Amino acid sequence: DDEFWPEDLTGLSVFDEAGELVGVVERVVFGPGQDRLAIATEAGARFEIPFVDELVPVVDIDARRVEINSIPGLIEPG
């Protein structure tokens, strides 16, 4: 249930815990320790967040949305 194909995640809207739109999942970045979601904002900023339950507690493929916990320093353009 907690496994997703990259193409399932690409294009999903990303919201913070307050329900504010953060951006859109641009792609999945594979890493040796953990995978990351590459997110693009409407303003053109891009950043990556680790794709772990603590930071991405909700993935709703049917609703086309991801919810993230935006801890300080997490949503920083890179």
MARLUMKOL-393063 format. One record per atom (N, C-alpha, C, O, CB): residue number from 1; atom name; y negated, z negated, x. Coordinates in steps of 0.2 Angstrom, whole numbers, plus 5000, padded with zeros to 4 digits. Atoms other than C-alpha are relative to their C-alpha. Glycine has a CB too. Example, Ala and Ser with C-alpha at 12.3 -4.5 7.8 and 13.67 -1.06 7.14 Angstrom:
<nodes>
[node 1 'N' [5006 5000 5004]] [node 1 'CA' [5022 4961 5062]] [node 1 'C' [4994 5000 5004]] [node 1 'O' [4995 4997 5009]] [node 1 'CB' [5000 4994 4995]] [node 2 'N' [5006 5001 4996]] [node 2 'CA' [5005 4964 5068]] [node 2 'C' [4995 4997 4996]] [node 2 'O' [4989 4996 4999]] [node 2 'CB' [4998 5007 5002]] 
</nodes>
This chain:
<nodes>
[node 1 'N' [5006 5000 5004]] [node 1 'CA' [5000 5000 5000]] [node 1 'C' [4994 5000 5004]] [node 1 'O' [4989 5003 5002]] [node 1 'CB' [5000 4994 4995]] [node 2 'N' [5006 5000 4996]] [node 2 'CA' [4988 4997 5014]] [node 2 'C' [5000 5005 5006]] [node 2 'O' [4997 5004 5011]] [node 2 'CB' [5000 4993 5004]] [node 3 'N' [5000 4994 4996]] [node 3 'CA' [4991 5013 5023]] [node 3 'C' [4997 5006 4997]] [node 3 'O' [4998 5007 4991]] [node 3 'CB' [5007 5002 5003]] [node 4 'N' [5004 4994 5003]] [node 4 'CA' [4980 5028 5021]] [node 4 'C' [5000 5006 5005]] [node 4 'O' [5000 5005 5011]] [node 4 'CB' [4992 4998 4999]] [node 5 'N' [5001 4994 4996]] [node 5 'CA' [4979 5046 5028]] [node 5 'C' [4993 5001 5001]] [node 5 'O' [4988 4999 4997]] [node 5 'CB' [5003 5006 4996]] [node 6 'N' [5007 4999 4998]] [node 6 'CA' [4963 5050 5037]] [node 6 'C' [4996 5005 4994]] [node 6 'O' [4990 5003 4993]] [node 6 'CB' [4999 5004 5006]] [node 7 'N' [5004 4996 5005]] [node 7 'CA' [4959 5064 5024]] [node 7 'C' [4999 4996 4993]] [node 7 'O' [4995 4998 4989]] [node 7 'CB' [5005 5006 4999]] [node 8 'N' [5002 5004 5006]] [node 8 'CA' [4960 5051 5010]] [node 8 'C' [4994 4996 5001]] [node 8 'O' [4991 4994 4996]] [node 8 'CB' [5006 4995 4999]] [node 9 'N' [5005 5005 4999]] [node 9 'CA' [4947 5040 5018]] [node 9 'C' [4993 5004 5001]] [node 9 'O' [4988 5002 5000]] [node 9 'CB' [5001 4996 5006]] [node 10 'N' [5006 4995 4998]] [node 10 'CA' [4935 5055 5024]] [node 10 'C' [4996 5001 4993]] [node 10 'O' [4999 5004 4988]] [node 10 'CB' [5002 5006 5003]] [node 11 'N' [5004 4998 5006]] [node 11 'CA' [4921 5057 5011]] [node 11 'C' [4999 4994 4995]] [node 11 'O' [4995 4994 4991]] [node 11 'CB' [5003 5005 4997]] [node 12 'N' [5000 5006 5005]] [node 12 'CA' [4923 5039 5003]] [node 12 'C' [4993 4997 5001]] [node 12 'O' [4990 4997 5007]] [node 12 'CB' [5005 4995 5001]] [node 13 'N' [5007 5004 5000]] [node 13 'CA' [4906 5030 4999]] [node 13 'C' [5002 4993 5003]] [node 13 'O' [5007 4990 5001]] [node 13 'CB' [4997 5000 4993]] [node 14 'N' [4999 5007 4997]] [node 14 'CA' [4904 5014 5009]] [node 14 'C' [4994 4996 4997]] [node 14 'O' [4988 4997 4997]] [node 14 'CB' [4999 5001 5008]] [node 15 'N' [5004 5005 5002]] [node 15 'CA' [4896 4999 5001]] [node 15 'C' [5000 4994 5003]] [node 15 'O' [5006 4992 5006]] [node 15 'CB' [5001 4999 4992]] [node 16 'N' [5000 5007 4997]] [node 16 'CA' [4891 4982 5008]] [node 16 'C' [5002 4995 4994]] [node 16 'O' [5003 4997 4989]] [node 16 'CB' [4994 4998 5003]] [node 17 'N' [4998 5005 5004]] [node 17 'CA' [4896 4966 5000]] [node 17 'C' [4995 4998 4994]] [node 17 'O' [4997 4996 4989]] [node 17 'CB' [5001 4993 5003]] [node 18 'N' [5005 5001 5006]] [node 18 'CA' [4880 4966 4989]] [node 18 'C' [5000 5006 4995]] [node 18 'O' [4996 5006 4991]] [node 18 'CB' [4993 4999 5003]] [node 19 'N' [4999 4994 5004]] [node 19 'CA' [4885 4983 4982]] [node 19 'C' [4995 5005 5002]] [node 19 'O' [4994 5010 4998]] [node 19 'CB' [4999 4998 4993]] [node 20 'N' [5005 4995 4998]] [node 20 'CA' [4872 4992 4991]] [node 20 'C' [5003 5006 5004]] [node 20 'O' [5008 5005 5008]] [node 20 'CB' [4994 4997 5005]] [node 21 'N' [4997 4994 4997]] [node 21 'CA' [4876 5010 4997]] [node 21 'C' [4998 5000 5008]] [node 21 'O' [4992 4999 5009]] [node 21 'CB' [4998 5007 4997]] [node 22 'N' [5001 5000 4993]] [node 22 'CA' [4878 5010 5016]] [node 22 'C' [5000 5007 5003]] [node 22 'O' [4996 5009 5007]] [node 22 'CB' [5005 4996 5004]] [node 23 'N' [4999 4993 4997]] [node 23 'CA' [4884 5028 5019]] [node 23 'C' [5007 5003 4997]] [node 23 'O' [5009 5001 4992]] [node 23 'CB' [5000 5000 5008]] [node 24 'N' [4994 4996 5001]] [node 24 'CA' [4899 5039 5019]] [node 24 'C' [5005 5000 5006]] [node 24 'O' [5003 5001 5012]] [node 24 'CB' [4999 5007 4997]] [node 25 'N' [4995 4999 4995]] [node 25 'CA' [4915 5039 5029]] [node 25 'C' [5000 5007 5002]] [node 25 'O' [5002 5012 4999]] [node 25 'CB' [5007 4998 4998]] [node 26 'N' [5000 4993 4997]] [node 26 'CA' [4913 5054 5041]] [node 26 'C' [5007 5002 5002]] [node 26 'O' [5009 5008 5002]] [node 26 'CB' [4995 5000 5005]] [node 27 'N' [4994 4999 4997]] [node 27 'CA' [4930 5052 5049]] [node 27 'C' [5003 4994 5002]] [node 27 'O' [5000 4989 5002]] [node 27 'CB' [5000 5005 5006]] [node 28 'N' [4997 5006 4997]] [node 28 'CA' [4943 5040 5056]] [node 28 'C' [5001 5002 5007]] [node 28 'O' [5003 5007 5009]] [node 28 'CB' [5007 4999 4996]] [node 29 'N' [4999 5000 4992]] [node 29 'CA' [4943 5037 5075]] [node 29 'C' [5006 4996 5002]] [node 29 'O' [5006 4990 5000]] [node 29 'CB' [4993 4998 5003]] [node 30 'N' [4994 5004 4998]] [node 30 'CA' [4960 5032 5082]] [node 30 'C' [4999 4997 5006]] [node 30 'O' [4996 5000 5011]] [node 30 'CB' [5006 5005 5000]] [node 31 'N' [5001 5004 4994]] [node 31 'CA' [4960 5019 5095]] [node 31 'C' [5007 4997 5002]] [node 31 'O' [5011 4996 4998]] [node 31 'CB' [4995 4995 5000]] [node 32 'N' [4994 5003 4998]] [node 32 'CA' [4974 5011 5105]] [node 32 'C' [5001 4993 4997]] [node 32 'O' [5007 4991 4996]] [node 32 'CB' [5000 4999 5008]] [node 33 'N' [4999 5007 5003]] [node 33 'CA' [4970 4993 5098]] [node 33 'C' [4999 5000 4993]] [node 33 'O' [5003 4997 4989]] [node 33 'CB' [4995 4996 5003]] [node 34 'N' [5002 4999 5007]] [node 34 'CA' [4963 4998 5081]] [node 34 'C' [4997 5006 4999]] [node 34 'O' [4993 5009 5003]] [node 34 'CB' [4996 4994 4998]] [node 35 'N' [5004 4995 5003]] [node 35 'CA' [4956 5012 5071]] [node 35 'C' [4994 4998 4998]] [node 35 'O' [4993 4992 4996]] [node 35 'CB' [5004 5004 4995]] [node 36 'N' [5007 5001 5003]] [node 36 'CA' [4938 5014 5066]] [node 36 'C' [4998 5005 4995]] [node 36 'O' [5000 5011 4995]] [node 36 'CB' [4995 5000 5006]] [node 37 'N' [5003 4996 5005]] [node 37 'CA' [4929 5021 5052]] [node 37 'C' [4993 5002 5003]] [node 37 'O' [4989 4998 5004]] [node 37 'CB' [4999 4997 4993]] [node 38 'N' [5007 4997 4997]] [node 38 'CA' [4914 5033 5058]] [node 38 'C' [4997 5001 4993]] [node 38 'O' [4999 5005 4989]] [node 38 'CB' [5001 5006 5004]] [node 39 'N' [5004 5000 5006]] [node 39 'CA' [4901 5031 5045]] [node 39 'C' [4993 5003 5001]] [node 39 'O' [4990 5002 5006]] [node 39 'CB' [4999 4993 4997]] [node 40 'N' [5007 4997 4999]] [node 40 'CA' [4885 5041 5042]] [node 40 'C' [4996 4998 4994]] [node 40 'O' [4998 4998 4988]] [node 40 'CB' [5001 5008 5000]] [node 41 'N' [5005 5002 5006]] [node 41 'CA' [4870 5035 5032]] [node 41 'C' [4996 5006 4998]] [node 41 'O' [4996 5011 5001]] [node 41 'CB' [4996 4994 5003]] [node 42 'N' [5004 4995 5003]] [node 42 'CA' [4859 5045 5021]] [node 42 'C' [4994 5002 5005]] [node 42 'O' [4991 5007 5005]] [node 42 'CB' [4997 4998 4994]] [node 43 'N' [5006 4999 4995]] [node 43 'CA' [4845 5043 5035]] [node 43 'C' [5002 5003 5006]] [node 43 'O' [4998 5005 5010]] [node 43 'CB' [4997 4993 5002]] [node 44 'N' [4998 4997 4994]] [node 44 'CA' [4856 5051 5048]] [node 44 'C' [5003 4996 5005]] [node 44 'O' [5005 4999 5010]] [node 44 'CB' [4995 5005 5002]] [node 45 'N' [4997 5004 4995]] [node 45 'CA' [4862 5036 5057]] [node 45 'C' [5007 5000 5000]] [node 45 'O' [5010 5002 4995]] [node 45 'CB' [4997 4993 4999]] [node 46 'N' [4993 5000 5000]] [node 46 'CA' [4880 5035 5063]] [node 46 'C' [5002 4994 5004]] [node 46 'O' [4999 4992 5008]] [node 46 'CB' [5003 5006 5003]] [node 47 'N' [4997 5006 4996]] [node 47 'CA' [4890 5020 5068]] [node 47 'C' [5008 5000 4998]] [node 47 'O' [5010 5003 4993]] [node 47 'CB' [4997 4993 4998]] [node 48 'N' [4992 5000 5002]] [node 48 'CA' [4909 5015 5068]] [node 48 'C' [5001 4992 4999]] [node 48 'O' [4998 4988 5002]] [node 48 'CB' [5004 5002 5006]] [node 49 'N' [4998 5007 5002]] [node 49 'CA' [4917 4999 5061]] [node 49 'C' [5007 5000 5001]] [node 49 'O' [5011 5004 4999]] [node 49 'CB' [4997 4997 4993]] [node 50 'N' [4993 5000 5000]] [node 50 'CA' [4934 4993 5065]] [node 50 'C' [5003 5000 4993]] [node 50 'O' [5001 4996 4989]] [node 50 'CB' [5002 4993 5004]] [node 51 'N' [4997 4999 5006]] [node 51 'CA' [4946 4997 5051]] [node 51 'C' [5005 4994 4999]] [node 51 'O' [5011 4996 5000]] [node 51 'CB' [5003 5007 4999]] [node 52 'N' [4996 5006 5000]] [node 52 'CA' [4953 4979 5049]] [node 52 'C' [4998 4997 4993]] [node 52 'O' [4992 4997 4991]] [node 52 'CB' [4999 4996 5006]] [node 53 'N' [5001 5003 5006]] [node 53 'CA' [4955 4969 5033]] [node 53 'C' [4994 4995 5000]] [node 53 'O' [4990 4995 4994]] [node 53 'CB' [5006 4996 4998]] [node 54 'N' [5005 5005 5000]] [node 54 'CA' [4942 4956 5038]] [node 54 'C' [4993 5004 4999]] [node 54 'O' [4988 5001 4997]] [node 54 'CB' [5000 4996 5007]] [node 55 'N' [5006 4996 5001]] [node 55 'CA' [4928 4970 5039]] [node 55 'C' [5000 5005 4995]] [node 55 'O' [4995 5007 4992]] [node 55 'CB' [4999 5003 5007]] [node 56 'N' [4999 4995 5006]] [node 56 'CA' [4935 4982 5026]] [node 56 'C' [5005 4998 4995]] [node 56 'O' [5011 5000 4995]] [node 56 'CB' [5002 5007 5003]] [node 57 'N' [4996 5003 5004]] [node 57 'CA' [4942 4972 5013]] [node 57 'C' [5003 5004 4994]] [node 57 'O' [5008 5003 4991]] [node 57 'CB' [4997 4993 4997]] [node 58 'N' [4998 4996 5006]] [node 58 'CA' [4942 4985 4999]] [node 58 'C' [5000 5007 5002]] [node 58 'O' [4995 5010 5004]] [node 58 'CB' [4995 4999 4994]] [node 59 'N' [4999 4993 4999]] [node 59 'CA' [4948 5003 5000]] [node 59 'C' [5003 5002 4993]] [node 59 'O' [5008 5001 4991]] [node 59 'CB' [5004 5002 5006]] [node 60 'N' [4998 4998 5007]] [node 60 'CA' [4949 5011 4982]] [node 60 'C' [4999 5007 5000]] [node 60 'O' [4994 5010 4999]] [node 60 'CB' [4995 4997 4995]] [node 61 'N' [5000 4992 5000]] [node 61 'CA' [4954 5029 4984]] [node 61 'C' [4998 5003 4993]] [node 61 'O' [4995 5008 4993]] [node 61 'CB' [5007 5002 5002]] [node 62 'N' [5002 4997 5007]] [node 62 'CA' [4953 5032 4965]] [node 62 'C' [4993 5000 4998]] [node 62 'O' [4990 5004 4995]] [node 62 'CB' [5004 4996 4995]] [node 63 'N' [5008 5000 5001]] [node 63 'CA' [4935 5026 4964]] [node 63 'C' [4996 5003 5005]] [node 63 'O' [4990 5003 5005]] [node 63 'CB' [4998 4992 4999]] [node 64 'N' [5004 4997 4995]] [node 64 'CA' [4931 5035 4980]] [node 64 'C' [4995 4995 5004]] [node 64 'O' [4990 4997 5005]] [node 64 'CB' [4997 5006 4998]] [node 65 'N' [5004 5005 4997]] [node 65 'CA' [4924 5019 4988]] [node 65 'C' [5003 4995 5005]] [node 65 'O' [5009 4994 5004]] [node 65 'CB' [4996 4996 4995]] [node 66 'N' [4997 5005 4995]] [node 66 'CA' [4926 5007 5003]] [node 66 'C' [4994 4995 5000]] [node 66 'O' [4988 4996 4999]] [node 66 'CB' [5000 5003 5007]] [node 67 'N' [5005 5005 5000]] [node 67 'CA' [4918 4990 5003]] [node 67 'C' [5001 4997 5007]] [node 67 'O' [5006 4995 5009]] [node 67 'CB' [5001 4995 4995]] [node 68 'N' [5000 5003 4993]] [node 68 'CA' [4913 4982 5020]] [node 68 'C' [4997 4993 5000]] [node 68 'O' [4992 4992 4996]] [node 68 'CB' [4997 5005 5005]] [node 69 'N' [5004 5006 4998]] [node 69 'CA' [4908 4965 5026]] [node 69 'C' [4995 5001 5005]] [node 69 'O' [4997 5002 5011]] [node 69 'CB' [5005 4994 5001]] [node 70 'N' [5005 4998 4995]] [node 70 'CA' [4892 4968 5035]] [node 70 'C' [4997 4994 5004]] [node 70 'O' [4992 4992 5003]] [node 70 'CB' [4994 5004 4997]] [node 71 'N' [5002 5006 4996]] [node 71 'CA' [4892 4954 5048]] [node 71 'C' [4994 5002 5004]] [node 71 'O' [4993 5008 5006]] [node 71 'CB' [5006 4998 5004]] [node 72 'N' [5006 4998 4996]] [node 72 'CA' [4876 4954 5059]] [node 72 'C' [5002 5004 5006]] [node 72 'O' [5007 5002 5009]] [node 72 'CB' [4996 4993 5002]] [node 73 'N' [4999 4995 4994]] [node 73 'CA' [4876 4968 5072]] [node 73 'C' [5005 5005 4998]] [node 73 'O' [5006 5009 5003]] [node 73 'CB' [5002 4995 5005]] [node 74 'N' [4994 4996 5002]] [node 74 'CA' [4890 4977 5063]] [node 74 'C' [4997 5007 4999]] [node 74 'O' [4999 5012 5001]] [node 74 'CB' [5004 4998 4994]] [node 75 'N' [5003 4994 5002]] [node 75 'CA' [4879 4991 5055]] [node 75 'C' [4994 5002 5005]] [node 75 'O' [4988 5000 5003]] [node 75 'CB' [4998 5000 4993]] [node 76 'N' [5005 4998 4995]] [node 76 'CA' [4870 4997 5070]] [node 76 'C' [5001 5007 5002]] [node 76 'O' [5006 5009 5004]] [node 76 'CB' [5000 4996 5007]] [node 77 'N' [4999 4993 4998]] [node 77 'CA' [4867 5016 5074]] [node 77 'C' [5002 5000 5007]] [node 77 'O' [5000 4996 5011]] [node 77 'CB' [4993 5004 4999]] [node 78 'N' [4998 5000 4993]] [node 78 'CA' [4876 5021 5089]] [node 78 'C' [5001 5007 5002]] [node 78 'O' [5003 5009 5008]] [node 78 'CB' [5007 4997 5001]] 
</nodes>
